[in-house]
């Protein structure tokens, strides 16, 4: 049975003091839930967050990593470094990494491979741009992103994969993705994995929705049968909002 997951991607927000304050508030207000709750602070605050959440059910995950083990990659972090400080899960392929830092499917395939080789779970992000959606090419784009970065994996590796669908066109654009559109794409993703592997792999992988989930729309989005939770951006930076989203699942 696939897991329900609510993950907060804090992006480049919160200094150390702010991180500690938010984590303390989240810990105090965390509701009883069967869902896995994750937070992804900045690299410089990962160890502090792990220490702050000792004994908590909230998991600290990383926002990114490099595919190399070590070397002359100024400013980068390897999978082994993340494992060494106690990280078990890493986000790979976020739309902002693709858009602002030129991460291609080829680069992301290398990152996924490196993460899995270091026994990290991968939260793999993907999704179409506005022009893809308007031209009706959104299904092809999503299928291509999955195929190029993930479909070379052995079937057994999928036990360490979490998917996060990001409709980039519905994030900060003024456009709105309906819960029905989210369900339609999530069902397509599961069908695509079934065709590439089998129904068992498809039914057991958690597919999160990353399209501006907020307390006001979380219940309806999470009620869809193929939506297994959310990768939350801005709303995860406010404890009460993030807790409300956790409750919604």
C-alpha positions in Angstrom: 0.0 0.0 0.0 1.4 3.4 -1.0 2.2 6.0 1.6 0.4 9.3 2.1 3.0 12.1 2.3 3.0 15.8 3.0 6.4 17.4 2.3 7.3 21.0 2.8 9.9 22.5 0.5 11.3 25.6 2.2 13.5 26.6 -0.8 15.8 29.5 0.0 14.0 30.7 3.0 14.5 30.7 6.8 17.8 31.4 8.6 18.9 29.1 11.5 16.9 30.9 14.2 13.8 31.0 12.0 14.2 27.4 11.1 14.4 26.3 14.7 11.4 28.5 15.6 9.3 27.0 12.8 10.3 23.4 13.5 9.5 23.9 17.2 6.0 25.3 16.3 5.4 22.4 13.9 6.4 19.8 16.4 4.1 21.3 19.0 1.1 21.5 16.7 1.7 18.3 14.6 -1.6 16.4 14.5 -2.0 12.7 14.8 -1.7 11.4 11.2 -0.8 8.3 9.3 0.8 10.5 6.7 4.6 10.8 6.4 5.5 14.5 7.2 8.7 15.9 5.7 10.4 19.2 5.7 13.3 20.4 3.4 15.2 23.3 4.9 18.3 24.9 3.2 21.5 22.9 3.2 23.1 25.0 5.9 20.3 24.2 8.3 19.9 20.5 7.7 22.0 19.3 10.7 20.3 21.9 13.0 16.9 20.7 11.8 17.8 17.0 12.4 18.9 17.9 15.9 15.8 20.0 16.6 13.5 17.2 15.5 15.2 14.3 17.4 12.5 12.0 18.6 9.9 13.6 16.2 8.1 11.8 13.4 8.9 14.7 11.1 11.6 13.7 8.6 14.2 16.2 7.4 15.0 15.8 3.7 17.3 17.7 1.3 16.3 19.9 -1.6 19.0 18.9 -4.1 22.3 17.1 -4.6 25.1 16.6 -7.2 25.6 13.4 -9.0 29.4 13.2 -8.4 30.9 11.5 -5.3 33.3 14.4 -4.8 35.5 16.7 -6.8 35.9 20.3 -8.1 32.2 21.2 -8.0 32.2 24.4 -6.0 29.1 25.0 -4.0 27.7 21.5 -4.6 26.7 18.7 -2.1 27.1 15.0 -2.8 24.7 12.1 -1.9 27.3 10.7 0.5 27.5 14.0 2.4 23.8 14.0 2.9 23.8 10.4 4.1 26.6 11.2 6.5 24.6 13.8 8.4 21.5 11.6 8.6 19.4 12.5 5.5 17.4 9.6 4.0 15.4 11.4 1.2 16.4 14.0 -1.4 14.3 16.1 -3.9 15.5 15.8 -7.4 14.3 17.6 -10.6 12.3 20.4 -9.0 10.9 22.8 -11.6 13.1 25.6 -10.3 16.2 23.6 -10.7 15.2 22.8 -14.3 14.3 26.4 -15.1 17.0 28.4 -13.3 19.9 26.0 -13.2 19.5 24.2 -16.5 19.0 20.7 -15.2 18.3 18.4 -18.1 16.7 14.9 -18.1 20.3 13.6 -18.6 21.6 15.3 -15.5 18.6 14.2 -13.5 19.1 10.6 -14.5 22.6 10.8 -13.2 21.4 12.4 -9.9 18.7 9.7 -9.4 21.2 6.9 -10.0 23.7 8.5 -7.6 21.1 8.9 -4.9 19.9 5.4 -5.1 23.4 4.0 -5.1 23.9 5.8 -1.8 20.6 4.3 -0.4 18.8 7.6 -0.5 15.1 7.7 -1.4 14.3 10.1 -4.3 11.4 12.5 -4.5 11.4 13.1 -8.2 9.7 16.2 -9.5 8.4 16.8 -13.1 5.7 18.7 -14.9 4.7 20.7 -17.9 5.0 24.5 -18.6 2.1 26.7 -19.6 2.8 26.5 -23.3 2.8 22.7 -23.1 -0.6 22.7 -21.4 -2.1 25.2 -23.9 -0.8 23.3 -26.9 -2.2 20.0 -25.6 1.3 18.5 -25.3 1.3 18.2 -21.5 0.9 14.4 -21.4 3.7 13.9 -23.9 6.0 16.2 -21.9 5.3 14.4 -18.6 5.8 11.0 -20.2 9.1 12.1 -21.7 10.4 13.4 -18.4 9.6 10.2 -16.6 11.0 8.0 -19.4 14.3 9.9 -19.7 15.1 10.1 -16.1 13.5 7.0 -14.5 12.5 4.3 -16.9 16.1 2.9 -17.1 15.8 1.9 -13.4 15.3 -1.7 -12.3 11.8 -2.5 -11.1 13.2 -3.1 -7.6 14.4 0.5 -7.4 10.9 1.9 -7.5 10.5 1.1 -3.8 12.7 4.1 -3.2 11.0 6.5 -5.6 8.4 9.1 -4.7 6.9 11.2 -7.5 5.9 14.8 -7.3 3.9 16.2 -10.2 4.3 20.0 -10.6 2.0 21.7 -13.1 4.5 24.6 -13.6 1.9 26.6 -15.5 -0.3 26.8 -12.3 2.4 28.0 -10.0 2.6 31.8 -9.6 1.1 32.4 -13.1 -2.4 33.4 -12.2 -3.6 30.2 -13.9 -5.4 27.6 -11.7 -5.2 23.8 -11.8 -8.4 22.2 -10.7 -8.5 19.0 -8.6 -9.9 17.2 -11.6 -6.9 18.2 -13.7 -4.6 17.0 -10.9 -6.4 13.6 -10.8 -6.4 13.3 -14.6 -2.6 13.8 -14.7 -1.9 11.5 -11.7 -4.0 8.8 -13.3 -2.1 9.2 -16.6 1.2 9.0 -14.7 0.1 5.7 -13.0 -1.0 4.4 -16.4 2.4 5.3 -18.0 4.3 3.5 -15.2 2.0 0.5 -15.7 2.9 0.4 -19.4 6.7 0.7 -18.7 6.8 -1.7 -15.8 3.5 -3.2 -14.4 0.5 -2.4 -12.3 2.1 -3.4 -9.1 4.9 -0.8 -9.5 2.3 1.8 -10.5 -0.1 1.2 -7.7 2.6 1.2 -5.0 4.4 4.5 -5.9 3.3 7.6 -4.1 2.4 10.5 -6.4 2.3 13.9 -4.8 0.8 17.0 -6.2 2.9 20.1 -6.2 0.6 22.8 -7.7 0.1 25.5 -5.0 -1.6 23.4 -2.4 -3.1 25.6 0.4 -5.4 24.9 3.4 -8.4 26.0 1.3 -7.9 23.5 -1.5 -6.1 20.6 0.2 -9.1 18.5 1.2 -10.5 18.5 -2.3 -7.1 17.8 -4.0 -6.2 15.0 -1.5 -9.6 13.4 -1.9 -8.7 12.4 -5.5 -7.9 8.6 -5.7 -4.5 9.0 -7.4 -3.3 11.9 -5.4 -1.2 10.6 -2.4 -0.3 13.9 -0.8 1.5 17.1 -1.7 4.9 18.8 -2.1 4.1 22.1 -0.5 6.0 25.4 -1.1 4.9 28.7 0.4 2.3 27.3 2.7 4.9 25.1 4.4 6.6 28.2 5.7 3.6 29.0 8.0 3.1 26.5 10.7 -0.7 26.8 10.9 -1.1 26.5 7.2 1.2 23.5 6.9 -0.6 21.8 9.9 -4.0 22.4 8.2 -2.7 20.8 5.0 -1.5 17.8 7.0 -4.9 17.5 8.7 -6.5 17.6 5.2 -4.9 14.3 4.2 
